[in-house]
């Protein structure tokens, strides 16, 4: 089997390519330098040349706050770019796995969002990712849509690295305590996507590490794991002003994974422990 992976320079794309290769699956990783997803001709040329059996589409515009002031650019990547890939996948009868986000939901309440729940994105980023979902669903029959949240990985920037960097020059760090979700390790997520893409169990899934916490609780756990002593102060979303509205509730129901024969991801605490060990090996900590 041969799989083309977009966004190989990002956290998830990097781990997906490594996971596929480790399983003996031919993985072709591309980023904007090899295939500009906003350019339909570029997309068509690369995918036709590589002739993969599947595309795992990890590339996205993910600067949530910047998206509020760059809506056209964000949409060109997340919606139009996704459409360019979906069109070629349809032409060549290739299965497509599209990575989406918890931001497609309204973000209120304390319930766990199910794959079939109505979407009501509250930000430009969320709206454009949902538009990407719609174009995949309306174009293809052979598709997976996997909604993820709160990701951290070795390649690229994330909340864990940000907290550890801030602790180097700050004795006190303010972190929001009224947004809840599941921290998700891209290494674990990549294993699931590799399991999924070789099947024909198409549909919409939610995939996060198990367990729920607030960003404040996550930050406290990070510093404990890393052996870093810093005061973490809980604040409200209103106190921590941001241009884009964040979901207060990013609790994701991952039950469909086991219903369809896939293995759920481990608890986020276990994932964080393994991740911090890797960061220590790399002398990041």
N, C-alpha and C positions, 0 to 999 in steps of 0.2 A: 504494500500500500504506500501511496505517496500523498503527503499532506502539505499544503502551502499555508504558512502562518504569517499573518500581517502583524505589524507592530513588534517586530522581533527585538527592537531596542528598548522596549518597555518592560515593566516588571513581569507581567503575565506571559507575553509573547516569548520572552527569553526562556522562562521555565518550561513552557510548552514545547518549544523546539528541543530543548535538552531532554525532556521526558520522552518525547517520541523517538528521538535518536537512540536513547538508552534501551528502548524496546525493539530496536531493529527496524523501525518504521522510517522510511525516507522522509525527512522534514526539510522543507525549503523555507527559510525565514526571510522575509522582506520587510523593509521599512521605506520611508518616503524616497530615499535615494535609489532604491531598486524599483519601486512601484508606487507612484503617487495615486492614492485611491480616489482623489478628486478629479483625476484625469481619466475619462472613460477609455480613451485609446491606450493609455499606459496600462490600465487594468486588463483590458482585453488582450493586449500583446503578451504580457507576462503570464497570465493564466493559461492562455492557449499554448504558449511555448512550453511551460512546465507540465501542462496536462495532468494536474493532480487528481486524486480520487475524492479529495475533500479540501475545503478551505476553512481554517479556524481564524475568524476575524477578530483580532484583539486590538487593532489600531483604533484610536479614538481621540477626540479633543476632550480632555478631561480637566482642564483648568476651569473649575466651577465658577469662581468669581469673575474671572476674565471673560467668560462666556456671556455674562450679562451685558457687556459692552461690545462684544464681538459676535453677535448672534448669527450674522450671515456666514462668517468663517466657520463657526461651530457647526452650523447646519450643513455647510458644504462637506465637512468631514464626516459627521456622525450620521446624517441622513442620506445626502446625495452620494457620498463615497460608498456607503453601505449598499445603496441601490446599484451603483456601478458593478460591484462585486456580485450581487445577487443576479443581475442580468446575465453576466457571463456564466455563472453557475447554472442558470436555467438553460442557456444555449448549449452548454456542454454536458448537461445532465450530471452535475457535480453536487454532492451534498455540501451544505454550508452550516457552520456553527458560529453563531453571532453572540458576542459577549455584550450583555446589557447590564442594567444597574438597578439598585433599590430606589434611585431617584425617579423612576417612572411612576411611583405611587404618591399619594397625597401626603404621606408621612405623619399622619395623626393617629391618635389612639394608642392602645397597648396590645393589640392583637398581632398575630403572626400573619404576614401577607402570604397568600397562596398564589400560585402561578395564574390561576383563572380569575383572580380579583380584578376589578375595574381599575384602570390606570388614570391618574390625575396628577401629572408632573407639575411641580411648583417653581421650576427654574428653567432657564434656557437650556442648560445641559440636560436636564431630565426630559424636556420636551423633544430635543433633537435625538436623544437616544431612543425615545419611544417611537419617533418617526422612523428611525432605523429599523425598529422591530416590525412596524407596520409594512414597510417595503419588503422585508424578508418574507413575512407571512403572505403578503399579497402576490409575490412573485414566484415563490417556490413551494413545492410540496415536501421536498427532502431537506428539512432544516431543523436545527436545534437552536433555541434561544435560551441562553443561560444567564440569569440575573445574579450578579455578585455584589458584594458590599465590603467596605472597609479593608481593602486589600493592602498587604505588605509583602515585599519580596526583596531578594538580593539586588536585583538590577533596577536602579532608579530611586526616586525619592518617595518617602511614605511617612506616615505618622510616627512610627517607631523611631526612624532615623531623625526626624525633626525634633522629637522630644529629647533624644540623647544629645543632639547638637545644642539645643537650647540649654540643657543642664550644664554645659561646659562654661557658660558665662552668666548664668542666672541662678540665684539661690531660691527664687520663688517663680513658679510657673502657673499661670491661670489656664484652666481647661474646663470646657463646658460639661455640665453634669445633668443636662436634661435632654440629651439625644442618646438613643439606645440602639444597639445593633450587635453584630458579630464580627470581630476581627477575623480576617481570612488570609491565610498564608498561600501565596501563589504556588509554592511547591506542592502543597496538598491539592490545590485546585487544578493544577496541570495534570496530575495523575488521574483525576476524575475525567477531565476533558479527553485525555488519551483513551480512557476506558470507553467513553461515550461515542467518540467519533468513528470508531470501528463498527458500531452497531447501526441498526435502522430504527432505533427507538426514538423517533422524531417527536418534537414538541417543545413546550416551554418548561424550563426547570428553574428552581432556585438552588444556589449552591454557596453556602458559607460554612466556615468552621462552626461547630456546635457550641451553644452557650451564648448568653446575652450579658452585655455590660454597657455602661456609659463610657463616653470618651474619657471622663475623669478617672473612672475605675480602671480603664485600659492603661492610662498614663501611669497610675500608681503601680500597676502590675509590671509595666515595662521597667520602671526604676528599681523595683524589688528584684526582678530577674537579673538586671544588669549590675546590681550592687551599687547603685548610684543614690546618694543621699541629697534630696532636694525637696523643698516644700511644694506640694501641689495644692492649689487653691481652687475649689469648685466654684464655677460661675454659671449664670444663666445664658442662654443664647442671646437674649436681649443685651446683656452686658458685653458680650463678645460680638460686637457688630461685624457683619459680613454682608457683602453685596448680594450674594445669592442666598435664598432661603434653603436651609438644610432640613432634611427630614428629622422630626423628633422621634419618629418610630420607624426604625429600619429592621425590625424583627422579621426574619424570613422563614417561612415554613418550607423545610427541605424534605418533607415526607415523600414527595413524588420520586425522589432518587431511589429510596428503598422499594417503593411500589413497583418501579421499573427494573429492579435488579441491580442497581448501582449501590456502591458503598458510600455512606455519608462521610463527610470529613471529620477528623478528630476534634476534640474540644479545643477552643481557641487558646486556652492556657497551655496546653501541650504544644501547640503550634508555636506559640510565642517563645516557650522554653527552647525549642529546637532552633528557632530563628536567632535568638540571642547567642546561642552557642556558636552558630556560624559567624555572626558578627564579631565575636571574640576571636575566632580563628583568623578572621581577616583583619584583625587589629583595629576594627572600627571602634571598639570599646576598650 
